[in-house]
Amino acid sequence: MRRRAFLGSALAAGGCAVVPRQPDSQQFNTYARDIDISHRRPIVTIPGILGSRLRVGPGGEFIWGGPTKLSLDTTGADSIRKLALPIGDGQQPLNTLTDGIDAAGVLRRANARILGTTVEEELYDGLVQSLNAGGYQFSRTLKEERERRGANPGSFEFPYDWRRDIVEAAQVLDRFIERKAQQVVRVRKDLYDVTFDPDRVRFDFVAHSMGTLVLRYWLMYGGAGLPEDGSLPELTWAGARRAACAIFVAPPNLGSVSAITSITEGREFGPLQPFYPPALVGSHVAIYQLLARTRHNRILMNSIDGPPAGNHFDAAMWDEYGWGLMDPAQDEILSYLIPEEPNRNARKRRAMAYLQQLLDRAEHFHRAIDRQGTPRGTDMFLVVGTGLDTPAAAVLDPSTGDLDARITEEGDGTVLRASALHDERQGGNEHKGRNRPVRYRTTLLLPGEHVTITRNPVFADNLLYWLLDNPRIRTG
């Protein structure tokens, strides 16, 4: 009889639409307050591409993510030069091609000027609010952050110049973490009279999009760069000694088709916003490091059933089809970026040498980041955006050089599910099986768009559980 009543209740419940309520991250305050702040691990967030404000020097004008507008206009030579990176001759080390632009904070909310009105869009503010709901102490404003920069006991954001080399960003992160470890020890001694050994301070990390690649390279190699001879650095997991927990959100582990279309077509940021022409985007180092791997055949010739179009890490292919820096229509932009070369052909030769250097650097980075291994002593979690048609391959029209990213697969609208999962079973590589370079403790598949998943209540619920309530399986 009891069984019949139970089944009846189950059937009755199944007959109506039961909609579960969304998790409320504020509930974490009830137990987060019980976590002694003096012993809570410090945390670092790392944004994705476009997620850091950029300005000219420490107190100069903002070129990206300013308080009243999203970007400098792209209507003049001076603005183009500030937004681009210096174009070398193909022989100069990329880290020597500097331009005086500094990262000036994470872009929590972006302000765009439209028809005389400032329109605000939330970017990483939702992530910060979720973490603060869990008892972290991120500053509410940039002014407050500056005022307490030296007194922050353990809630940090890592902005970086997203135009530059990802390896360079990882090296900057290495120095940042060492400084913050010393700060954590000093501030917690001053505030709570608790003493720590600086060498034993370990951090938790939450990284999004391209920021996950910065984090992964740093975990693997610490502050080591890529050897000039094209070999790979020793896999030391030097960064992982400082990492207790690393959460990777929407990582483009195997690149994104959107990267090549951004270079070949330029980049738009919305109605009445500046357009970044192909040569401007093509001067940036990191965008090439987001290209899909050639082995996955993401560029096809003529049709969706066509053969692979070739090696898109060869600058000759870019020259043949007029992509990015090699687009003949971009010569005026090149004349702004290489003003010391008055001759069109000389500009093209220099741009092509620089382009090949960037493509070689990208392949070198891919070989380093695709290596097998998982650090001991670091809990690693993965969040994968799903449920949206996402550009998966582009069809090349060889007569025009145009790329049509008409082929879609499952993803978050920007990064494919397969790329985030580092799944080699794509592009005819099914024989690779399920072997993936990194073993994550948990993977969360979450329907949502690439950026908005960072403020999804389900994501926040899992994030705070992983950071604050999940029993650790490793020591340290």
N, C-alpha and C positions, 0 to 999 in steps of 0.2 A: 504493500500500500504506500509506504513511504517512497518507494522507487517511482510509482505511478505519479505521485504528487510532484516529485522532483522533475520528472520528464515533462509534465504538464507546465510547470513553471518555466522550464527551459524553452519549450515551444512557444509559450505565450510571449516570453521575452524576445524570441527570434522573430515574432510577427510584427514588431514595431521597430521603428528606426531609433536606435540608441546611439546618440552622438556623444562621445566622450568629451569632457571639457579639456581645453588646452592646459598644459602644465603652467604653473605660475612660479616663475623663478624667485619671486619675493618670499616664497615659503622657506627658502633656504636660510633666510635670516634667523629662523627659529633655532637652528643648530649652529649656523656659521658663527654666531656671536660667542659660542662656547669654544671655538677654536682659538687658542691663544695666539694673538697676532705676532707676538715675539717669536713664536716657533713656526708660524705658517711659512711654507716655502715661498720665496719671491717668484713673481710671474712676469713674463715678457710676452707681449703681443707683437706680431710681425704682419704688416698689411701686404696686399698684393700690388701688382702693377697699377700705377696711377693713384695709389693709396697714401702717398706721402706728399706733403706740401713742399714745394721747391721755391727758393728765393735767391736773389743775388746777394751773396755774402750774408753775414749775421744779421744785418739790419736793413738790407736793401729791399727792392720791390719783389713781390711774389710773381713768379712766372707761371706757377700752377698752384691751384688751391688757395687763392688769396681770400681775404675776409669779405670782399665785395664782388669778386668775379672768379670764374673757374680758371681761366687761362689768359695769358697775354693774347692779344690779337695776332693774327698771322698775315697781316697786310703789308708789313714792311721788313726790310732787310735786317734791321737791328733786332726786332722781335724774333724773326726766324732764327737768327744766330744764337739768341739766348735759349730758345727752346730746343735747338738741335745740340748735338755733341760735335766737338771739333773733328774734322775729317783729316786723318793722318795720311801718310804716304804708303801705308801697308807694312812698314818696317818698325815704326815707333811702338813701344809697348803701350797697350791701351790705357794702362793706369797713369801714363804720363800725359795723356791728352785731356787736360783739365780745363775748366772754364769758369771757375769761381762761383758755381752754383752749389748751394747747400740744401740738405734736407732740413726742414723746419717744422717737424711735427707730423703726426698721423692725421689723415683727413677724415675726421669723424663725421663731419657734415660739410657738404660742398655747396658753395653759394654761386649761383649763376645770375648774371644780369640779363633780363629779358624785357625789352620794351620799357626800360626805365625802372623796372621793378626787380628787386633781388628775390630770387626763388631759391629755397633751401631744399637740399636732398640729403637724406640720411645715408651714410656709408657705414662707418665702423662704430658709430655711436651706440647702436643696439648691442654690439658685442661688449663694449665697455659697461653699459648699464647692467647686462646680465652678470658680468664678473663682480661689479660692485654690489649687486643683490646677494652675491655669495660671500660678502664680507671683505672683498678686496678694497683698495683705497686709491683707485685712479682719480686723478684730478677732474673736476667738472669742466674747467675751462683751460684754454692755453695760458691765460694770465696766471691762474692758480698753479698750473704746472711749472711755469717759470719761477714763481715765487718759492715753491717748495722743492725745486729740482735737487738741491743738495740734501734735503731732509726726508726724502721719500723712503719709507722703510721696506718697500718691496713690490710695488705695482708699477711696471714700466712698459712704455711703448717704444718700439725700435723703428724710427723712420729711416729711410735710405733713399738714395737717388735711383729711382727705378729705370732711368735711362741707361745706366752704366752696367758694367759686367756683373753678373750674379756672383761670381767668385770674389770680386772686389767687395761686394756688399757683405759676403760671408766673413771676409777678413775684417771689415769694419765691425761686424757683429762680435767677432772674437774679442776685439779690444773693448767694445761696449760692455760685454759680460764681465770681463776682468775688472773694469772700473766699478760696475754696479755691485760686484761681490764685495769689494772693499767698502763701498757705501753702505751696503746692508749691514755689515759688521759694525761700522762706526755708528750709524743711526740707531740700530737696536741697542747698542751699548748705552748711547745717550738717553734714549727714550725709555728703555725697559730694564736697563742694567743687566742685560743678558750678553754673555760673551760667546762668540763663535770663532772658530778657526777659519780664516778667509779661504783657505784651500779646500775646505769641506762644504762650502756654501753651494747648494744645488738649486736650480731654477726649474719651474714649469714653463712650458711654451705653448702658445696658441698661434698658429700661423695660417694665413689664408692665401690661396692662389700662388702667385709667383713667390710670395714670402715663404711658402713651404719648401721651395727649391733652395732658397737662401739658407733656411734652417737645416735642410738635409745635408747640403754640402758642408756646412759648419760642423754638424754632428760627426760626419765622416772624417773630415780633414782638419778641423780647427782652423787656425789661421794660415795654413799652408796654401800656396797658390798652385796653379797648374804649371808643370815644368816646361821650360821654353823649347825643349827638344821633342815635344809631343808625347812623351811618356806620361804615365799616370802617377800621381803622388802616392806615397805609402798610405794604405788604409789603416789609420791609427785609431779612429773614433775619438780623436782628441777633444772634440767639442762635447761628446756624450758624457764625459766625466763631470760636466757641469749641469747635465740635464737629468732630472728625475722623471719628468713626464713631458712628452711632445705630442701635441694634437695637431694633425694636418687636415685642413679644411679645403676641399675642392682643389687638390693639387694637380697641376698639369704635368704629371710625371712623364708622360710620353708626348708632350707638346700639344699644340692646338692648331687646327686649320685656320682659325681666326687670326693667328699671328701672321701668316703669309699674306692673307687678304688685307690686313691692316697696312702692311708694307707696300703692296702692289697697288692698292686703291686709295691709300691715305686713310685718315681716321676722323670720324665725325663724333661729336659729343652731344648732339641734340639740336633742336631748332634754335636758330639765331646764335649758335655758339661757333667759335673759331674752328675751321677745318685744318687739320694737319696734313699737308701734302705728302705724297709718297717719299720724296727725298728727305724731308724732315724726319719722318718716322724711320726711314731707312738709315739715318745716321746713328740711331740708338743701338747700343750693343746688346742689351738684354732681350730685345724682341726676337732676335735671331736664335737665342737660346731657348725660346718657346716654340720653335718650329717643330713640326712632327718629324719623326724619324723616316728616313728613306725606305727602310725595310718594311714599313707598314703601307707603302703604296697609296699615299693619301693625295697624290696628284695624278690624274688619269688623262690620257690623250683622247680628245675628240668626243667621247661619250662616257656615260656611267659604266659601260661595259668595256671601255677601251683599255689598252695596256698602260703600265706605268709610264709617266711622261719623261722620266730621267732623274738625274741626281740634282736636287735643288740646293745642294751645298756646293755646287760648282758655279762660280760667278759667270762662266761662259753661258750658262743657261739663262741667267738673269739678263745678260747682254743680248742674247738671241731674241728673247721675248719682250725686252724693254720693261723690266720690272724695277720698281723702286729707284735706287740711285742710277740705274741704267736706262731709265725712261727718258727718251729724247726730249719730251715735253717738260722735263724737270730741270733743264739746263739753267733757267733763270734762278731757280732755287739754289742750284749748285754754285752759281756765280756769287750768291750771297755767302755761302758756306766756305767757298775756297776763293776769296777775293784776290789772293796773291797769284792766281792762275788766270790771266786774262784770255787765254786761248781755250776755245771750247773743247778741242781734242785733248789738250793737256788736262783739263778738268776731268774729262771722262776717264782718262788713263789713271789718274790719281784716285778717283772715286771707285774704279773697278779694283784697284789694288787694295784699297781700304775695305771694300765689300768682301773680297776673298779672305782678308784677315778676319773679318767678323764671322764669316761662315766657317772658317777653320776653327776659330775659337769656340763656336757653338758645338761643332762635332766633338771637339776635345772635351768640352764640358759634359756633353751627353755620355761619352765613354766613362767619364769619372763618376757621374751620378747614377748610371745604370748598373754599377757593380753590385754583386750579391752581398748581402750581409745585414745583420740587425745587431745593434749595440747591446751589450750586457748591462744590466742595471738601469735601463731607461724604458719606462712604459710608453709605448707608441700607439696612438689611436688615429683612425682614419675616418673622415666624414666625406661621403661621396654624394654629390647632387644628382638627382635623377628626375625623370618624368617629363623632360622637355626635348623637343627636336633640336639637335645640336649639330652644327656643321662638322661633317666627318671626312669629306673628301671634296676636292675641287676638280672640275673638268677644264682642261686647257684647250682653248681654241688656238691652234698653232698659227693660223693666218693673221690673228690680231694680237696674240699674247694674252688675251683676257682669261681670267680664272673665274669660273662660276661655281661657287660653293653650294651646289644644289643638293648634294647627297647628305642626308642626315642620319644620325643614330641617337641612341639614348644618351642623355647627359643633362647638364644643368644650363644649357643654352650657350655656354662658352667652352667648357671642358667636357669631353666625352667620359662617360662612365668607364670605358676601357682604359682611357689615359689615366684617370684618377686611381684606378685599381692597378696600374702598371701591368696590364694584361697583354702579353705578347701574342695572344691568339687573335690576331687581326691582320688584314692585308695578305692573306694566304699563308700565315704562319701558325696554323692550327696545331702543327706538330710540336710546338713549343710546350703544349700542355698547360698545367696550372702553376708552373714554377714562376714565382715572382720574387724580385730582388729583396723586398722588405717584408718581414713578418710583423704585422700589427697585432696588438693584443685584442682589439675589437675594431670592427668596421661598422659604421652606421650609414645605411643607405637612406637618404632623406630626399623626398620630392621637393624640388625648389630651384629657384634661379641662383646663378653663380654667387652673387653678392648677398641677396636677401636671405639666403640660408643662414648667414651669420647672425641674423636677428629672429630666426624662427624659434618659437617657444620650445619645440621638441629638441632642437639643437641645444638651447640654453639649459634645458633639463638634464640632458646627457652630459654636457660640458661640465656643469657644476658637480654632477655625480662623480665623473671621472676624476676631477680635481680634488674633491673634498670628502667624498664618502666611499669611494671604491677601495676595497682592501688591496693593498699593494702586493704584487707577487714577487717583487724584487726588493733587495735591500739597498741601502745607500741614501 
